[in-house]
């Protein structure tokens, strides 16, 4: 059966907007890539490579602390690579990063709203000798492992809370929302026609119920977008503390707070030292974790930093509802809600 023009155009539209799992073929490829016979051998190979790399670094440096950091880093990178390639998550990452890049002009607004109270709290930690003794004397691999731990906690928290936001998005699907969502999309005209003819007969609430891989697609869009915002804010905090420390923290003070004889100064860079950078990185990572939690728990932060992304998801759910309505109307709905539950 020959596909109509809107069918040929709407699926690439989904992919361009970071919604590859809304396309049945992409969804099926991802499902096949998660079969145990595919993933188990790859996981074994990654584990062997990680253990070998950790052992080699430990032997070369004589520091056992490199082992857990190396194992964790290789596992994270392998998982990201597999998600981007085999699991067809690349469009999600590309769309989220492109959207973040396009909103860089809003970075100043974000920083001025989120940073003042955060910096007031974190600055007291920055000028605390115990914090310097803890973070400035950390081995490089231990510091890196600590950053990964902060990141894992933030991601875990977001993965618990973000599904609640997705469930709110698909709770209220009606004719007006579908009309608005499909405006300026390849299915605008056919959806408008079918809504004019038989809007009362369409089970829009069922079409709007996002489950399975499609639900995870929306969660991943939120996760990547939120992670990019958190990273931008953490970098802003890092820049502030490096600048602030370079102005007010002379090497003698830094040495006294770290409990060392002297600090490892960076050549020709004034008061900048390795210890100052480590403290700044540690507190920036902690600030990122704090911000990730605050955005999801504080209604004011959520409204400022989250509402625009939720509008994008609402549009995605509305377009999906119109798409499924057209497929069912054409008798081509061979893979609608029953498929998405997988």
N, C-alpha and C positions, 0 to 999 in steps of 0.2 A: 504494500500500500504506500502510495507516494505521500511524503510528509509535506504538510503545508508550510508556508513561508514562516509563520510565527513559530512553528515547532523548530525550524532550522535556526532561528535567531535567538530564541529565549534561552536555550541551554548555554550557548557561549556567553550570554548576558549574565547568567548565574555564575559562571566561572569567573568572569571579569570582576564581579562584585564579591568575590571571596566566598562563594557558596557552591563549591564543586559537588558536595554530597546531595544537593538538590537535583542533580542530574542522575538519572537511573544508571547509566553506563559507568560514570565515575564512582558511584556508590558501590556498584558490584565489583569494580576493580579493587577498591579499598577493602571490601569484605573478603575477597580472595587473598589479599595480602596479609590478613590477620589469621589465616588458618594455621593451626599448630605445625603442620608439616612444612610450612614456609618459615615461620618465625622461630621455632625451636632451634634448628641448625644455625641460623644467623645469630641467635642469642649466645649459643655455645662458642661460635667463632669470636664474637665480640668479647666474651668473658676471657677466652684464652689470650687474645691480643692485649686486653687490659691488664691481666696478671703479668704477662711478659714485660709490658712497658713499665709497670710498677716495680717489678723486680730489678729491671735494668737501671732505672733511676735510683733505686735504693742502693744498688751496688756502686754506681758511679759517684753518688754524693755522700754515701755513708749515713744518710738520714732516713730512718724508717717512716718519718712523717710524710714523705712523698708518696707512699703507697696508697693510702686511702684517698688522697686528693687526686692522684692519677686515675685510680679505678673509677671514681665518681665522675670525673671529667670525661673520660672516654665513653662511659655508659650514657651520659647525657648527650654528648655529641652524636653517638651512634643512633640514639633514639630520635633525635631531631632530624638527622639525615634520612632515616627510614621513613619518618612521617612526611617529610618534604617530597620524597621520591615515590616510594611504593604506596604510601597511604594517600597520595594525591592531595597533600595539604599545602603544596606550594602556592596555589591561588589564594588561600587564606592568609598566608604570611605576606605575600606580595600586596594584597589589597590593604591589609592592616597597616603595613609599613608605608605604603603610598598615602594612605589617609593620614597617618601620623606626620609624614613629611609635609603634606599639604596644610596641616594645622600648626606648623611651627610658628606661624605668626601669632598664634594664641599662647605660645609658651610664656611670654612675659605676663600675660593676664593670669595664667595658671600659677606661675611662680609667686606673683604678688598676692594671690589669694591664699595659697597653701603654705608658703614658706614662713611668713612672719612668726606665727605661734610655734611652728615646728622648730625654727631656728632658735627661738627664745628658750625652748626646752632643751634642744640638743647642745646649745652653746654652753650651758652649765656642765654638761658632760665633757665638752671639749677642754674646759679649763679645770678639769678635775684630775689630780695627780694619779689617782687609782686607775682611771681609764687609760692614762698614758702608760702606766706600768703594765697594764694588761695587753693593750693592743699594739703599742710601739715595740714591744719585745717579742711579739709572735714571730715564729719562723714563717718564711714566705709561703710554704706549702700549707701550714696550719691556717694562715690568714685566708688563703684561697679556699680552703675547705670550709672555713667559717662563712665566707661569702656565699658559697654554694648552699650551705645550710640555711642562711637567711632567705636565699632565693627559693629553696624548696618549701620552706614554711609559708612564704608569700603565695607561691603557686598552689600549694595545698589548700590554703585558706580560700583563695579565689575559686578553686574547683568545687569547694563546698558551697560557696555563696552564689556563684554565677548561675547555676541551674535554676535557682529561685527567681532570678531576674528574667531568664528565658521563659519560665512558666508564666510569668506575669504578662509577657508580650503576647503570647498566643491565646490568652483567656478571652479577649474581647474582639472577635472578628465579625464585622458586619459589612453590609453592602458599601457603605460610604468609605470604609477603610480600604476595601479592595479597589474601589475606583481611584482613590488617591494614590494608592501604592503602585498601581499599574500605569499611572500617567507617565508618558515619555518612555515607555518600555515597548518591546516588540509585540506584546500582547494587548496593548491598550485598546485597540479597536475591536478585536473579537471579544474581549472581556466585557467591554461596554455594551456590545450587542447582546451577549448572552444574559447580562444583568438586566437589560431593558426588557428582554423577552420573558425570563423565568427566574427572576431574583428570589421570589418567595419559595421556589421549589428546591433551590440549591442548598445542600447541607454545608454552609460555609464554616460552621463551627467545627465540623469534622475535618474539613479541608485545612483549617487553621491549626489543628492539633498536631504539633511537630514532635515526632518521636524518633528513637533510634539514631541512625547516623546523621540525619538532618538536624536533630536536636544538638548533637555533639558538634556539628558544624557551627551552629550559632554560639555555643559555649566557647569554642576555640577562637572565633572572631573576637568575642569579648575579652578572652584571656590575652591574646596577642596585643590587642589595642591597649588594654589596661597595663600590661607589662611594659609597653613602649612609653606610656605616660609616667609610670613609676621610674623607669630608667632615666628619663629626661629630668625628673625632679631630683633623683639621686645625684646625677651629674652636676646639677646646679648647686646642691649642697656641698659636693666635693670641691667645686671651684671656689665657693665661699670660704670654706675652712682652709684651703691651701693659701688663699690670698690673706685671710685674717691671720693665720699662723705665721706667714712670711713677714707680716707687718709687726706683730706684737710679741712673737715668741723667739727670743734670741737663743743661740745654741746653749748657753749656760742654763737657762730656764728649762729647756728641753731635756738636757742631761740630768738636771736635778729631779724633774718629774718622772723620768724613766728609771732613775736609780742607777744610771751608768756613769762611767767616768767622763765620757763624751759621746756625741752623736755623730752619725755618718752623714756629714754635710755633702750636699750636691755642689760640685765645683762651679763657682762664679754665679751662684743663684741666691746670694744673700743668706737669709735664715732658713731656706728650704733644706730639709734633710729627709733621709729615708724614713726616720721615725715619724716626722710630721706627716708625710704622705700616708704612712700606714694608719695613723690615727684618723686622718681625714677619710680614707677609704672605708675604714671600719664604721665610722659614724655615718657616712653617706649610705652605706648598705643598710644600717639600722634604720635610718630615716626612710629609705625606700620601703622597708618592711612596715614601718609605722604608717606610711601614706597608703599602702595597699590595703591595710586593715581599715584605716579611717574612711577611705572612699566608700567602702561597702557598709560601714556601720553608722556613719554620720550622714544624716539626711541632707545637710547643707552641702557637704562635699559631693555627695552623690548627684545632687541636682546640678552642680557646677561642672563636674568632670565626666558625668556618665550619661546625662540625658540625651545628648546628641547621638551617641552610639546606639542607645535604645531605640531612638527614632529610626535609625538605619535598619535595625533588626525588625522593627514593626513593619517597615516597608517590605523587607524580605519575606516575612510571613504572609503579608497581603498578596504579593506577587505569586508566591507558591499556591495560595488558595485559588487565585484566578487561573493559574496554570493547570491545576488539578481539575478544576471545573470544566475547562476546555477539553482536556483529555477524556474525561468521562462523557462529555456531550458528544464527542466524535467517536465514542466507542473504542478509543485507543488507550483507555485507562487501565492497561494491563498491569500497571505497577504503581498504584497510588498509595493509599494509606496502609494497605496490607504489607507492602514492601518496606515502607519506612519504619516499621516496628522492628526490623531486623538489626 
